[in-house]
Amino acid sequence: MVPRRLTPGDLEALWAVINDGARAYAGVIPADCWHDPYMSRAELTREIAAGVEFWGLAAQGDLVAVMGRQDKGEVVLLRHAYVRTAWQRQGLGSRLLVHLRQEVRRPLLVGTWRAATWAIRFYERHGFSLLPEKEKDRLLMTYWDISPRQVETSVVLADPRWFQGS
């Protein structure tokens, strides 16, 4: 499987992967933050319009894993990383992360739910570190467009380049 940049023609498959993979959050994140579907088509379209560039992996002709990258000037955000339930724990998220880190010379930041301990461990295994609460709040309010409730219940991890500039 080779990562490829997704196109507008992949929108429906991208939306399906996100919502299938996001089922892992049901019953884990705060109930007031859970939606079904987790991400609406309109929200996905807004994310793409805001500059989230999606990449994906396909198996047997079907999209099975996706991850977005969003350029925010001095930093790059990793956004919306999901693997279809049937394809999880096979290294697909790692493969996408390695690919998306290539060509990026600026610090990478990723936000996730505090209760999603598996996601936090995934990024830590790839060299990311949790940022302090105060810094997390500042970054989420600066670079993400999320609700105050999501800011309250999220964490931010940074790759080693973030700390080189400190």
C-alpha angles and dihedrals in degrees: 000000000000121000114243133187110254122236134206087268088065094057097106094045091046091051091049093050092049093051095043094048092044091063085089087073095056108113091005105073120054111292091234089060096049119096132176108248091032091215122024122219088246092054091048091050090051091051091052091047088051090059106267105152111204127211126187149184123225129202124190088355095305128108107244107165134031139181131175133215123200124191111220099173107252092028139030120223124214106217140186104359111184138159123194110258093244091054101045122122094030099104097260095125089050091050091052093045092052090049095048092048090058115095091018113115098169126080116285121221129188129188125202140159114286089227092054093089092164090059092048091050090048092057093042089055086056094054101268120135131207114250124223117270096252092050090044092055093048093049095046091051092046104044107020130062099218136132122270087247091057090048089053094051100040140083133209125219125194132202120236093270089069091064095045090069094049 
